[in-house]
């Protein structure tokens, strides 16, 4: 496992609307890294808080109920070492923003759980799948000792 010193100082997670994938990922990295990494999230456009995302994150003890979705263009500082894009349009925007900066842009294709139809439980399962996939990827990409109990 890498030392915590190998971690980027600041990470931005981006997706289409900053309502599900990017706030989930940012909250999980914050949970794991504590104050070791500055973490933000933003979308190509601001969305609206998603109750399913809040519910599945609550299941693992991470509260995102106070998250306020915002657009990448609303960020005041681009002092990120790494941008992780979770949707195709977010990747394009991240590459555009990173031009001229020493920012590592990574694309993690992540399904949009809002496209799932069916019962409430089927929809929640889709959100859980995204949550678990992101958590596994974060643990693999950012090898740190957990600050929390997840």
N, CA, C and O atoms as a GROMACS GRO file, in nm:
protein
  600
    1UNK      N    1   0.084  -0.118   0.000
    1UNK     CA    2   0.000   0.000   0.000
    1UNK      C    3   0.088   0.124   0.000
    1UNK      O    4   0.190   0.127   0.069
    2UNK      N    5   0.051   0.225  -0.076
    2UNK     CA    6   0.128   0.348  -0.085
    2UNK      C    7   0.116   0.427   0.044
    2UNK      O    8   0.019   0.414   0.119
    3UNK      N    9   0.215   0.510   0.068
    3UNK     CA   10   0.209   0.599   0.182
    3UNK      C   11   0.112   0.712   0.153
    3UNK      O   12   0.088   0.746   0.037
    4UNK      N   13   0.056   0.770   0.260
    4UNK     CA   14  -0.038   0.881   0.241
    4UNK      C   15   0.027   0.998   0.168
    4UNK      O   16  -0.044   1.078   0.108
    5UNK      N   17   0.160   1.009   0.173
    5UNK     CA   18   0.230   1.116   0.104
    5UNK      C   19   0.215   1.109  -0.047
    5UNK      O   20   0.242   1.208  -0.116
    6UNK      N   21   0.173   0.995  -0.100
    6UNK     CA   22   0.152   0.979  -0.244
    6UNK      C   23   0.017   1.033  -0.290
    6UNK      O   24  -0.013   1.033  -0.409
    7UNK      N   25  -0.064   1.077  -0.197
    7UNK     CA   26  -0.198   1.126  -0.230
    7UNK      C   27  -0.192   1.264  -0.294
    7UNK      O   28  -0.104   1.344  -0.261
    8UNK      N   29  -0.286   1.293  -0.385
    8UNK     CA   30  -0.293   1.429  -0.436
    8UNK      C   31  -0.341   1.522  -0.324
    8UNK      O   32  -0.411   1.479  -0.232
    9UNK      N   33  -0.303   1.648  -0.332
    9UNK     CA   34  -0.344   1.743  -0.229
    9UNK      C   35  -0.488   1.787  -0.242
    9UNK      O   36  -0.553   1.818  -0.142
   10UNK      N   37  -0.538   1.790  -0.367
   10UNK     CA   38  -0.675   1.837  -0.391
   10UNK      C   39  -0.735   1.759  -0.508
   10UNK      O   40  -0.674   1.746  -0.613
   11UNK      N   41  -0.856   1.708  -0.487
   11UNK     CA   42  -0.925   1.627  -0.588
   11UNK      C   43  -1.064   1.684  -0.614
   11UNK      O   44  -1.136   1.720  -0.521
   12UNK      N   45  -1.100   1.692  -0.741
   12UNK     CA   46  -1.234   1.733  -0.782
   12UNK      C   47  -1.301   1.616  -0.853
   12UNK      O   48  -1.246   1.562  -0.950
   13UNK      N   49  -1.419   1.576  -0.806
   13UNK     CA   50  -1.501   1.476  -0.874
   13UNK      C   51  -1.606   1.551  -0.954
   13UNK      O   52  -1.673   1.641  -0.902
   14UNK      N   53  -1.621   1.514  -1.081
   14UNK     CA   54  -1.720   1.580  -1.167
   14UNK      C   55  -1.812   1.478  -1.232
   14UNK      O   56  -1.773   1.365  -1.260
   15UNK      N   57  -1.936   1.521  -1.254
   15UNK     CA   58  -2.030   1.440  -1.331
   15UNK      C   59  -2.124   1.536  -1.403
   15UNK      O   60  -2.095   1.656  -1.413
   16UNK      N   61  -2.233   1.485  -1.453
   16UNK     CA   62  -2.322   1.568  -1.534
   16UNK      C   63  -2.393   1.674  -1.451
   16UNK      O   64  -2.395   1.791  -1.489
   17UNK      N   65  -2.452   1.633  -1.337
   17UNK     CA   66  -2.534   1.730  -1.264
   17UNK      C   67  -2.499   1.748  -1.116
   17UNK      O   68  -2.572   1.817  -1.046
   18UNK      N   69  -2.391   1.690  -1.068
   18UNK     CA   70  -2.347   1.707  -0.930
   18UNK      C   71  -2.457   1.678  -0.828
   18UNK      O   72  -2.472   1.748  -0.728
   19UNK      N   73  -2.534   1.574  -0.856
   19UNK     CA   74  -2.642   1.537  -0.765
   19UNK      C   75  -2.627   1.396  -0.709
   19UNK      O   76  -2.678   1.366  -0.601
   20UNK      N   77  -2.556   1.308  -0.781
   20UNK     CA   78  -2.548   1.169  -0.737
   20UNK      C   79  -2.403   1.121  -0.735
   20UNK      O   80  -2.344   1.108  -0.628
   21UNK      N   81  -2.347   1.096  -0.851
   21UNK     CA   82  -2.216   1.032  -0.859
   21UNK      C   83  -2.103   1.114  -0.798
   21UNK      O   84  -2.030   1.064  -0.713
   22UNK      N   85  -2.089   1.239  -0.839
   22UNK     CA   86  -1.976   1.318  -0.788
   22UNK      C   87  -1.989   1.351  -0.640
   22UNK      O   88  -1.888   1.345  -0.570
   23UNK      N   89  -2.108   1.385  -0.588
   23UNK     CA   90  -2.113   1.408  -0.443
   23UNK      C   91  -2.092   1.281  -0.361
   23UNK      O   92  -2.036   1.285  -0.252
   24UNK      N   93  -2.137   1.167  -0.415
   24UNK     CA   94  -2.112   1.041  -0.346
   24UNK      C   95  -1.962   1.013  -0.339
   24UNK      O   96  -1.909   0.981  -0.232
   25UNK      N   97  -1.895   1.026  -0.453
   25UNK     CA   98  -1.751   0.999  -0.457
   25UNK      C   99  -1.674   1.095  -0.367
   25UNK      O  100  -1.584   1.054  -0.294
   26UNK      N  101  -1.709   1.222  -0.373
   26UNK     CA  102  -1.639   1.321  -0.290
   26UNK      C  103  -1.659   1.291  -0.142
   26UNK      O  104  -1.564   1.299  -0.064
   27UNK      N  105  -1.779   1.256  -0.103
   27UNK     CA  106  -1.807   1.227   0.038
   27UNK      C  107  -1.730   1.102   0.083
   27UNK      O  108  -1.682   1.098   0.196
   28UNK      N  109  -1.719   1.003  -0.004
   28UNK     CA  110  -1.646   0.881   0.034
   28UNK      C  111  -1.497   0.909   0.050
   28UNK      O  112  -1.435   0.861   0.145
   29UNK      N  113  -1.439   0.987  -0.042
   29UNK     CA  114  -1.296   1.018  -0.028
   29UNK      C  115  -1.273   1.104   0.096
   29UNK      O  116  -1.175   1.083   0.168
   30UNK      N  117  -1.361   1.201   0.121
   30UNK     CA  118  -1.348   1.281   0.243
   30UNK      C  119  -1.353   1.192   0.367
   30UNK      O  120  -1.276   1.210   0.461
   31UNK      N  121  -1.445   1.096   0.365
   31UNK     CA  122  -1.461   1.003   0.477
   31UNK      C  123  -1.333   0.923   0.500
   31UNK      O  124  -1.290   0.906   0.614
   32UNK      N  125  -1.273   0.875   0.394
   32UNK     CA  126  -1.152   0.794   0.405
   32UNK      C  127  -1.027   0.876   0.437
   32UNK      O  128  -0.944   0.836   0.518
   33UNK      N  129  -1.015   0.993   0.373
   33UNK     CA  130  -0.892   1.071   0.383
   33UNK      C  131  -0.892   1.170   0.498
   33UNK      O  132  -0.786   1.216   0.540
   34UNK      N  133  -1.008   1.204   0.549
   34UNK     CA  134  -1.012   1.306   0.652
   34UNK      C  135  -0.957   1.437   0.596
   34UNK      O  136  -1.001   1.484   0.492
   35UNK      N  137  -0.861   1.494   0.666
   35UNK     CA  138  -0.801   1.622   0.623
   35UNK      C  139  -0.677   1.603   0.536
   35UNK      O  140  -0.609   1.701   0.504
   36UNK      N  141  -0.648   1.480   0.499
   36UNK     CA  142  -0.527   1.454   0.420
   36UNK      C  143  -0.540   1.502   0.275
   36UNK      O  144  -0.440   1.529   0.209
   37UNK      N  145  -0.665   1.511   0.226
   37UNK     CA  146  -0.690   1.552   0.088
   37UNK      C  147  -0.806   1.651   0.088
   37UNK      O  148  -0.908   1.629   0.153
   38UNK      N  149  -0.789   1.761   0.014
   38UNK     CA  150  -0.901   1.855  -0.007
   38UNK      C  151  -0.986   1.798  -0.119
   38UNK      O  152  -0.934   1.768  -0.227
   39UNK      N  153  -1.116   1.782  -0.096
   39UNK     CA  154  -1.203   1.717  -0.192
   39UNK      C  155  -1.325   1.805  -0.221
   39UNK      O  156  -1.388   1.857  -0.129
   40UNK      N  157  -1.357   1.821  -0.349
   40UNK     CA  158  -1.476   1.893  -0.392
   40UNK      C  159  -1.547   1.813  -0.500
   40UNK      O  160  -1.492   1.718  -0.555
   41UNK      N  161  -1.670   1.853  -0.528
   41UNK     CA  162  -1.744   1.794  -0.640
   41UNK      C  163  -1.820   1.905  -0.711
   41UNK      O  164  -1.858   2.006  -0.651
   42UNK      N  165  -1.842   1.883  -0.840
   42UNK     CA  166  -1.917   1.978  -0.921
   42UNK      C  167  -1.966   1.906  -1.045
   42UNK      O  168  -1.915   1.799  -1.081
   43UNK      N  169  -2.064   1.964  -1.111
   43UNK     CA  170  -2.119   1.904  -1.232
   43UNK      C  171  -2.106   1.997  -1.351
   43UNK      O  172  -2.076   2.115  -1.336
   44UNK      N  173  -2.128   1.941  -1.468
   44UNK     CA  174  -2.131   2.025  -1.587
   44UNK      C  175  -2.240   2.130  -1.568
   44UNK      O  176  -2.227   2.244  -1.614
   45UNK      N  177  -2.347   2.090  -1.500
   45UNK     CA  178  -2.454   2.183  -1.461
   45UNK      C  179  -2.497   2.143  -1.319
   45UNK      O  180  -2.482   2.027  -1.280
   46UNK      N  181  -2.550   2.237  -1.243
   46UNK     CA  182  -2.597   2.200  -1.110
   46UNK      C  183  -2.727   2.121  -1.123
   46UNK      O  184  -2.811   2.152  -1.208
   47UNK      N  185  -2.744   2.023  -1.042
   47UNK     CA  186  -2.867   1.946  -1.041
   47UNK      C  187  -2.946   1.977  -0.916
   47UNK      O  188  -2.933   2.084  -0.857
   48UNK      N  189  -3.027   1.883  -0.876
   48UNK     CA  190  -3.106   1.896  -0.754
   48UNK      C  191  -3.068   1.780  -0.662
   48UNK      O  192  -3.039   1.671  -0.710
   49UNK      N  193  -3.067   1.803  -0.530
   49UNK     CA  194  -3.036   1.693  -0.439
   49UNK      C  195  -3.122   1.571  -0.470
   49UNK      O  196  -3.240   1.583  -0.502
   50UNK      N  197  -3.061   1.453  -0.459
   50UNK     CA  198  -3.130   1.330  -0.495
   50UNK      C  199  -3.156   1.246  -0.370
   50UNK      O  200  -3.061   1.204  -0.303
   51UNK      N  201  -3.282   1.221  -0.337
   51UNK     CA  202  -3.313   1.147  -0.213
   51UNK      C  203  -3.262   1.003  -0.213
   51UNK      O  204  -3.231   0.949  -0.107
   52UNK      N  205  -3.252   0.940  -0.330
   52UNK     CA  206  -3.199   0.803  -0.335
   52UNK      C  207  -3.050   0.802  -0.303
   52UNK      O  208  -3.002   0.715  -0.231
   53UNK      N  209  -2.976   0.901  -0.356
   53UNK     CA  210  -2.833   0.911  -0.326
   53UNK      C  211  -2.812   0.934  -0.177
   53UNK      O  212  -2.725   0.872  -0.116
   54UNK      N  213  -2.891   1.021  -0.120
   54UNK     CA  214  -2.882   1.049   0.024
   54UNK      C  215  -2.909   0.922   0.103
   54UNK      O  216  -2.838   0.893   0.200
   55UNK      N  217  -3.011   0.846   0.063
   55UNK     CA  218  -3.049   0.724   0.135
   55UNK      C  219  -2.941   0.617   0.131
   55UNK      O  220  -2.909   0.557   0.233
   56UNK      N  221  -2.883   0.593   0.013
   56UNK     CA  222  -2.783   0.485   0.005
   56UNK      C  223  -2.651   0.524   0.070
   56UNK      O  224  -2.577   0.437   0.118
   57UNK      N  225  -2.621   0.652   0.073
   57UNK     CA  226  -2.501   0.695   0.145
   57UNK      C  227  -2.523   0.685   0.296
   57UNK      O  228  -2.432   0.649   0.370
   58UNK      N  229  -2.643   0.716   0.338
   58UNK     CA  230  -2.677   0.704   0.481
   58UNK      C  231  -2.663   0.559   0.527
   58UNK      O  232  -2.627   0.533   0.642
   59UNK      N  233  -2.692   0.465   0.438
   59UNK     CA  234  -2.680   0.322   0.472
   59UNK      C  235  -2.537   0.285   0.514
   59UNK      O  236  -2.518   0.192   0.592
   60UNK      N  237  -2.439   0.357   0.462
   60UNK     CA  238  -2.299   0.327   0.499
   60UNK      C  239  -2.243   0.431   0.596
   60UNK      O  240  -2.122   0.436   0.619
   61UNK      N  241  -2.330   0.512   0.652
   61UNK     CA  242  -2.289   0.606   0.756
   61UNK      C  243  -2.225   0.734   0.706
   61UNK      O  244  -2.152   0.799   0.781
   62UNK      N  245  -2.250   0.770   0.580
   62UNK     CA  246  -2.196   0.895   0.526
   62UNK      C  247  -2.313   0.985   0.488
   62UNK      O  248  -2.397   0.947   0.406
   63UNK      N  249  -2.317   1.103   0.547
   63UNK     CA  250  -2.429   1.196   0.528
   63UNK      C  251  -2.398   1.295   0.416
   63UNK      O  252  -2.303   1.372   0.425
   64UNK      N  253  -2.480   1.292   0.311
   64UNK     CA  254  -2.466   1.392   0.204
   64UNK      C  255  -2.593   1.478   0.193
   64UNK      O  256  -2.613   1.545   0.092
   65UNK      N  257  -2.676   1.475   0.296
   65UNK     CA  258  -2.803   1.547   0.292
   65UNK      C  259  -2.785   1.698   0.276
   65UNK      O  260  -2.872   1.766   0.222
   66UNK      N  261  -2.673   1.752   0.323
   66UNK     CA  262  -2.650   1.896   0.314
   66UNK      C  263  -2.580   1.939   0.186
   66UNK      O  264  -2.552   2.057   0.167
   67UNK      N  265  -2.552   1.843   0.098
   67UNK     CA  266  -2.483   1.876  -0.028
   67UNK      C  267  -2.569   1.969  -0.113
   67UNK      O  268  -2.688   1.945  -0.135
   68UNK      N  269  -2.507   2.075  -0.161
   68UNK     CA  270  -2.573   2.169  -0.252
   68UNK      C  271  -2.508   2.154  -0.389
   68UNK      O  272  -2.392   2.192  -0.406
   69UNK      N  273  -2.582   2.100  -0.488
   69UNK     CA  274  -2.525   2.081  -0.622
   69UNK      C  275  -2.479   2.213  -0.684
   69UNK      O  276  -2.543   2.317  -0.669
   70UNK      N  277  -2.364   2.206  -0.753
   70UNK     CA  278  -2.314   2.324  -0.820
   70UNK      C  279  -2.243   2.286  -0.948
   70UNK      O  280  -2.204   2.172  -0.970
   71UNK      N  281  -2.229   2.387  -1.032
   71UNK     CA  282  -2.167   2.367  -1.163
   71UNK      C  283  -2.015   2.390  -1.154
   71UNK      O  284  -1.968   2.467  -1.071
   72UNK      N  285  -1.942   2.322  -1.242
   72UNK     CA  286  -1.797   2.339  -1.249
   72UNK      C  287  -1.763   2.486  -1.273
   72UNK      O  288  -1.667   2.538  -1.217
   73UNK      N  289  -1.842   2.553  -1.356
   73UNK     CA  290  -1.815   2.694  -1.387
   73UNK      C  291  -1.828   2.784  -1.265
   73UNK      O  292  -1.780   2.897  -1.267
   74UNK      N  293  -1.893   2.736  -1.158
   74UNK     CA  294  -1.910   2.814  -1.036
   74UNK      C  295  -1.791   2.800  -0.940
   74UNK      O  296  -1.784   2.870  -0.839
   75UNK      N  297  -1.697   2.711  -0.973
   75UNK     CA  298  -1.579   2.696  -0.888
   75UNK      C  299  -1.491   2.820  -0.900
   75UNK      O  300  -1.469   2.872  -1.009
   76UNK      N  301  -1.442   2.866  -0.787
   76UNK     CA  302  -1.359   2.987  -0.787
   76UNK      C  303  -1.211   2.956  -0.801
   76UNK      O  304  -1.131   3.044  -0.833
   77UNK      N  305  -1.174   2.833  -0.776
   77UNK     CA  306  -1.034   2.795  -0.776
   77UNK      C  307  -1.016   2.664  -0.851
   77UNK      O  308  -1.091   2.568  -0.828
   78UNK      N  309  -0.920   2.659  -0.939
   78UNK     CA  310  -0.890   2.534  -1.010
   78UNK      C  311  -0.759   2.475  -0.962
   78UNK      O  312  -0.686   2.413  -1.040
   79UNK      N  313  -0.728   2.493  -0.835
   79UNK     CA  314  -0.604   2.444  -0.778
   79UNK      C  315  -0.609   2.296  -0.742
   79UNK      O  316  -0.564   2.257  -0.634
   80UNK      N  317  -0.665   2.215  -0.831
   80UNK     CA  318  -0.675   2.072  -0.807
   80UNK      C  319  -0.556   1.999  -0.870
   80UNK      O  320  -0.508   2.037  -0.977
   81UNK      N  321  -0.512   1.896  -0.803
   81UNK     CA  322  -0.406   1.811  -0.857
   81UNK      C  323  -0.466   1.705  -0.949
   81UNK      O  324  -0.402   1.658  -1.043
   82UNK      N  325  -0.590   1.669  -0.921
   82UNK     CA  326  -0.655   1.563  -0.998
   82UNK      C  327  -0.804   1.592  -1.011
   82UNK      O  328  -0.871   1.632  -0.916
   83UNK      N  329  -0.854   1.571  -1.132
   83UNK     CA  330  -0.998   1.577  -1.157
   83UNK      C  331  -1.040   1.438  -1.201
   83UNK      O  332  -0.981   1.380  -1.293
   84UNK      N  333  -1.142   1.383  -1.135
   84UNK     CA  334  -1.196   1.253  -1.170
   84UNK      C  335  -1.334   1.276  -1.229
   84UNK      O  336  -1.427   1.318  -1.160
   85UNK      N  337  -1.347   1.250  -1.359
   85UNK     CA  338  -1.474   1.266  -1.429
   85UNK      C  339  -1.549   1.133  -1.428
   85UNK      O  340  -1.491   1.028  -1.454
   86UNK      N  341  -1.678   1.140  -1.398
   86UNK     CA  342  -1.758   1.019  -1.384
   86UNK      C  343  -1.863   1.003  -1.495
   86UNK      O  344  -1.937   0.905  -1.496
   87UNK      N  345  -1.868   1.098  -1.587
   87UNK     CA  346  -1.962   1.095  -1.699
   87UNK      C  347  -1.892   1.153  -1.821
   87UNK      O  348  -1.802   1.236  -1.807
   88UNK      N  349  -1.930   1.109  -1.943
   88UNK     CA  350  -1.861   1.157  -2.063
   88UNK      C  351  -1.856   1.309  -2.077
   88UNK      O  352  -1.750   1.364  -2.108
   89UNK      N  353  -1.968   1.376  -2.054
   89UNK     CA  354  -1.967   1.522  -2.071
   89UNK      C  355  -1.881   1.589  -1.964
   89UNK      O  356  -1.824   1.696  -1.988
   90UNK      N  357  -1.870   1.527  -1.847
   90UNK     CA  358  -1.784   1.580  -1.742
   90UNK      C  359  -1.637   1.563  -1.780
   90UNK      O  360  -1.554   1.648  -1.749
   91UNK      N  361  -1.605   1.454  -1.848
   91UNK     CA  362  -1.468   1.434  -1.893
   91UNK      C  363  -1.428   1.542  -1.993
   91UNK      O  364  -1.319   1.598  -1.985
   92UNK      N  365  -1.516   1.570  -2.086
   92UNK     CA  366  -1.487   1.674  -2.186
   92UNK      C  367  -1.464   1.809  -2.119
   92UNK      O  368  -1.371   1.882  -2.153
   93UNK      N  369  -1.550   1.842  -2.024
   93UNK     CA  370  -1.539   1.969  -1.952
   93UNK      C  371  -1.410   1.972  -1.870
   93UNK      O  372  -1.342   2.075  -1.866
   94UNK      N  373  -1.376   1.862  -1.805
   94UNK     CA  374  -1.254   1.855  -1.723
   94UNK      C  375  -1.130   1.874  -1.808
   94UNK      O  376  -1.038   1.947  -1.769
   95UNK      N  377  -1.125   1.810  -1.924
   95UNK     CA  378  -1.010   1.825  -2.014
   95UNK      C  379  -0.996   1.969  -2.061
   95UNK      O  380  -0.886   2.022  -2.072
   96UNK      N  381  -1.109   2.031  -2.089
   96UNK     CA  382  -1.110   2.171  -2.130
   96UNK      C  383  -1.056   2.260  -2.018
   96UNK      O  384  -0.974   2.348  -2.043
   97UNK      N  385  -1.102   2.238  -1.896
   97UNK     CA  386  -1.059   2.318  -1.782
   97UNK      C  387  -0.912   2.296  -1.746
   97UNK      O  388  -0.845   2.389  -1.701
   98UNK      N  389  -0.864   2.175  -1.766
   98UNK     CA  390  -0.727   2.141  -1.726
   98UNK      C  391  -0.621   2.196  -1.821
   98UNK      O  392  -0.503   2.198  -1.787
   99UNK      N  393  -0.662   2.241  -1.938
   99UNK     CA  394  -0.564   2.293  -2.034
   99UNK      C  395  -0.488   2.409  -1.971
   99UNK      O  396  -0.546   2.504  -1.919
  100UNK      N  397  -0.357   2.399  -1.976
  100UNK     CA  398  -0.273   2.504  -1.922
  100UNK      C  399  -0.243   2.490  -1.774
  100UNK      O  400  -0.169   2.570  -1.717
  101UNK      N  401  -0.299   2.388  -1.711
  101UNK     CA  402  -0.273   2.361  -1.569
  101UNK      C  403  -0.210   2.224  -1.555
  101UNK      O  404  -0.225   2.138  -1.642
  102UNK      N  405  -0.138   2.204  -1.448
  102UNK     CA  406  -0.078   2.073  -1.418
  102UNK      C  407  -0.179   1.990  -1.339
  102UNK      O  408  -0.160   1.961  -1.221
  103UNK      N  409  -0.288   1.953  -1.406
  103UNK     CA  410  -0.395   1.877  -1.343
  103UNK      C  411  -0.408   1.743  -1.415
  103UNK      O  412  -0.420   1.738  -1.537
  104UNK      N  413  -0.406   1.636  -1.338
  104UNK     CA  414  -0.425   1.502  -1.392
  104UNK      C  415  -0.576   1.478  -1.404
  104UNK      O  416  -0.648   1.485  -1.304
  105UNK      N  417  -0.624   1.451  -1.525
  105UNK     CA  418  -0.766   1.422  -1.547
  105UNK      C  419  -0.783   1.273  -1.571
  105UNK      O  420  -0.718   1.215  -1.658
  106UNK      N  421  -0.871   1.212  -1.494
  106UNK     CA  422  -0.898   1.069  -1.503
  106UNK      C  423  -1.047   1.051  -1.533
  106UNK      O  424  -1.131   1.124  -1.482
  107UNK      N  425  -1.077   0.952  -1.616
  107UNK     CA  426  -1.217   0.923  -1.648
  107UNK      C  427  -1.253   0.786  -1.592
  107UNK      O  428  -1.193   0.685  -1.628
  108UNK      N  429  -1.352   0.783  -1.503
  108UNK     CA  430  -1.406   0.658  -1.450
  108UNK      C  431  -1.549   0.646  -1.502
  108UNK      O  432  -1.640   0.702  -1.440
  109UNK      N  433  -1.572   0.576  -1.611
  109UNK     CA  434  -1.710   0.561  -1.661
  109UNK      C  435  -1.798   0.502  -1.550
  109UNK      O  436  -1.771   0.394  -1.498
  110UNK      N  437  -1.903   0.575  -1.515
  110UNK     CA  438  -1.990   0.535  -1.405
  110UNK      C  439  -2.135   0.545  -1.451
  110UNK      O  440  -2.178   0.650  -1.498
  111UNK      N  441  -2.211   0.437  -1.437
  111UNK     CA  442  -2.350   0.440  -1.483
  111UNK      C  443  -2.433   0.545  -1.410
  111UNK      O  444  -2.406   0.579  -1.295
  112UNK      N  445  -2.533   0.594  -1.478
  112UNK     CA  446  -2.627   0.690  -1.420
  112UNK      C  447  -2.744   0.611  -1.362
  112UNK      O  448  -2.824   0.556  -1.438
  113UNK      N  449  -2.758   0.605  -1.229
  113UNK     CA  450  -2.864   0.524  -1.171
  113UNK      C  451  -3.004   0.580  -1.193
  113UNK      O  452  -3.103   0.510  -1.171
  114UNK      N  453  -3.014   0.705  -1.237
  114UNK     CA  454  -3.147   0.762  -1.261
  114UNK      C  455  -3.213   0.700  -1.383
  114UNK      O  456  -3.333   0.718  -1.405
  115UNK      N  457  -3.137   0.627  -1.463
  115UNK     CA  458  -3.194   0.562  -1.582
  115UNK      C  459  -3.264   0.431  -1.547
  115UNK      O  460  -3.328   0.370  -1.632
  116UNK      N  461  -3.251   0.388  -1.421
  116UNK     CA  462  -3.313   0.263  -1.377
  116UNK      C  463  -3.462   0.284  -1.354
  116UNK      O  464  -3.504   0.384  -1.296
  117UNK      N  465  -3.540   0.188  -1.399
  117UNK     CA  466  -3.684   0.192  -1.375
  117UNK      C  467  -3.724   0.069  -1.295
  117UNK      O  468  -3.647  -0.027  -1.283
  118UNK      N  469  -3.843   0.073  -1.241
  118UNK     CA  470  -3.892  -0.040  -1.164
  118UNK      C  471  -3.934   0.003  -1.025
  118UNK      O  472  -3.968   0.119  -1.002
  119UNK      N  473  -3.932  -0.092  -0.933
  119UNK     CA  474  -3.975  -0.065  -0.796
  119UNK      C  475  -3.873   0.022  -0.724
  119UNK      O  476  -3.761   0.041  -0.771
  120UNK      N  477  -3.914   0.075  -0.611
  120UNK     CA  478  -3.824   0.155  -0.528
  120UNK      C  479  -3.698   0.074  -0.495
  120UNK      O  480  -3.588   0.128  -0.499
  121UNK      N  481  -3.715  -0.053  -0.461
  121UNK     CA  482  -3.601  -0.136  -0.424
  121UNK      C  483  -3.506  -0.159  -0.543
  121UNK      O  484  -3.385  -0.165  -0.525
  122UNK      N  485  -3.561  -0.171  -0.663
  122UNK     CA  486  -3.478  -0.188  -0.782
  122UNK      C  487  -3.396  -0.061  -0.808
  122UNK      O  488  -3.278  -0.068  -0.844
  123UNK      N  489  -3.460   0.053  -0.788
  123UNK     CA  490  -3.390   0.181  -0.807
  123UNK      C  491  -3.281   0.196  -0.701
  123UNK      O  492  -3.168   0.234  -0.732
  124UNK      N  493  -3.315   0.166  -0.576
  124UNK     CA  494  -3.215   0.174  -0.469
  124UNK      C  495  -3.098   0.080  -0.496
  124UNK      O  496  -2.984   0.115  -0.469
  125UNK      N  497  -3.126  -0.038  -0.548
  125UNK     CA  498  -3.018  -0.132  -0.582
  125UNK      C  499  -2.924  -0.074  -0.688
  125UNK      O  500  -2.803  -0.095  -0.682
  126UNK      N  501  -2.979  -0.002  -0.784
  126UNK     CA  502  -2.896   0.062  -0.887
  126UNK      C  503  -2.806   0.168  -0.822
  126UNK      O  504  -2.687   0.178  -0.855
  127UNK      N  505  -2.861   0.246  -0.732
  127UNK     CA  506  -2.782   0.347  -0.662
  127UNK      C  507  -2.676   0.282  -0.574
  127UNK      O  508  -2.563   0.330  -0.567
  128UNK      N  509  -2.712   0.172  -0.508
  128UNK     CA  510  -2.614   0.100  -0.426
  128UNK      C  511  -2.500   0.047  -0.511
  128UNK      O  512  -2.383   0.049  -0.471
  129UNK      N  513  -2.534  -0.001  -0.630
  129UNK     CA  514  -2.432  -0.051  -0.721
  129UNK      C  515  -2.333   0.058  -0.758
  129UNK      O  516  -2.212   0.034  -0.761
  130UNK      N  517  -2.383   0.177  -0.788
  130UNK     CA  518  -2.296   0.291  -0.821
  130UNK      C  519  -2.212   0.328  -0.700
  130UNK      O  520  -2.091   0.349  -0.711
  131UNK      N  521  -2.276   0.334  -0.584
  131UNK     CA  522  -2.204   0.368  -0.461
  131UNK      C  523  -2.090   0.269  -0.435
  131UNK      O  524  -1.977   0.310  -0.410
  132UNK      N  525  -2.121   0.141  -0.441
  132UNK     CA  526  -2.021   0.039  -0.411
  132UNK      C  527  -1.908   0.037  -0.514
  132UNK      O  528  -1.792   0.019  -0.479
  133UNK      N  529  -1.943   0.057  -0.639
  133UNK     CA  530  -1.843   0.061  -0.745
  133UNK      C  531  -1.748   0.179  -0.724
  133UNK      O  532  -1.626   0.165  -0.737
  134UNK      N  533  -1.805   0.295  -0.692
  134UNK     CA  534  -1.723   0.413  -0.668
  134UNK      C  535  -1.635   0.394  -0.544
  134UNK      O  536  -1.518   0.431  -0.544
  135UNK      N  537  -1.692   0.338  -0.439
  135UNK     CA  538  -1.615   0.318  -0.316
  135UNK      C  539  -1.497   0.224  -0.340
  135UNK      O  540  -1.387   0.251  -0.292
  136UNK      N  541  -1.519   0.116  -0.414
  136UNK     CA  542  -1.411   0.024  -0.446
  136UNK      C  543  -1.302   0.094  -0.527
  136UNK      O  544  -1.183   0.074  -0.502
  137UNK      N  545  -1.342   0.174  -0.624
  137UNK     CA  546  -1.247   0.244  -0.710
  137UNK      C  547  -1.168   0.347  -0.629
  137UNK      O  548  -1.047   0.360  -0.646
  138UNK      N  549  -1.235   0.419  -0.541
  138UNK     CA  550  -1.168   0.518  -0.457
  138UNK      C  551  -1.066   0.451  -0.366
  138UNK      O  552  -0.954   0.500  -0.352
  139UNK      N  553  -1.104   0.340  -0.306
  139UNK     CA  554  -1.011   0.268  -0.218
  139UNK      C  555  -0.889   0.219  -0.296
  139UNK      O  556  -0.778   0.217  -0.242
  140UNK      N  557  -0.909   0.179  -0.420
  140UNK     CA  558  -0.798   0.130  -0.502
  140UNK      C  559  -0.709   0.244  -0.552
  140UNK      O  560  -0.586   0.230  -0.555
  141UNK      N  561  -0.768   0.356  -0.590
  141UNK     CA  562  -0.694   0.468  -0.648
  141UNK      C  563  -0.631   0.560  -0.545
  141UNK      O  564  -0.530   0.624  -0.573
  142UNK      N  565  -0.688   0.566  -0.427
  142UNK     CA  566  -0.640   0.654  -0.321
  142UNK      C  567  -0.610   0.568  -0.198
  142UNK      O  568  -0.690   0.565  -0.105
  143UNK      N  569  -0.496   0.499  -0.198
  143UNK     CA  570  -0.463   0.407  -0.088
  143UNK      C  571  -0.428   0.481   0.040
  143UNK      O  572  -0.316   0.528   0.058
  144UNK      N  573  -0.527   0.489   0.127
  144UNK     CA  574  -0.509   0.560   0.254
  144UNK      C  575  -0.566   0.479   0.368
  144UNK      O  576  -0.650   0.391   0.349
  145UNK      N  577  -0.519   0.509   0.485
  145UNK     CA  578  -0.578   0.448   0.603
  145UNK      C  579  -0.710   0.519   0.629
  145UNK      O  580  -0.715   0.642   0.627
  146UNK      N  581  -0.815   0.445   0.653
  146UNK     CA  582  -0.947   0.504   0.673
  146UNK      C  583  -0.949   0.594   0.797
  146UNK      O  584  -0.898   0.560   0.903
  147UNK      N  585  -1.012   0.710   0.777
  147UNK     CA  586  -1.031   0.803   0.889
  147UNK      C  587  -1.158   0.765   0.963
  147UNK      O  588  -1.174   0.798   1.081
  148UNK      N  589  -1.248   0.695   0.893
  148UNK     CA  590  -1.376   0.658   0.953
  148UNK      C  591  -1.386   0.507   0.967
  148UNK      O  592  -1.286   0.436   0.955
  149UNK      N  593  -1.505   0.458   0.991
  149UNK     CA  594  -1.523   0.318   1.018
  149UNK      C  595  -1.580   0.236   0.906
  149UNK      O  596  -1.629   0.125   0.931
  150UNK      N  597  -1.577   0.286   0.781
  150UNK     CA  598  -1.638   0.211   0.671
  150UNK      C  599  -1.535   0.122   0.606
  150UNK      O  600  -1.567   0.051   0.510
   0.00000   0.00000   0.00000
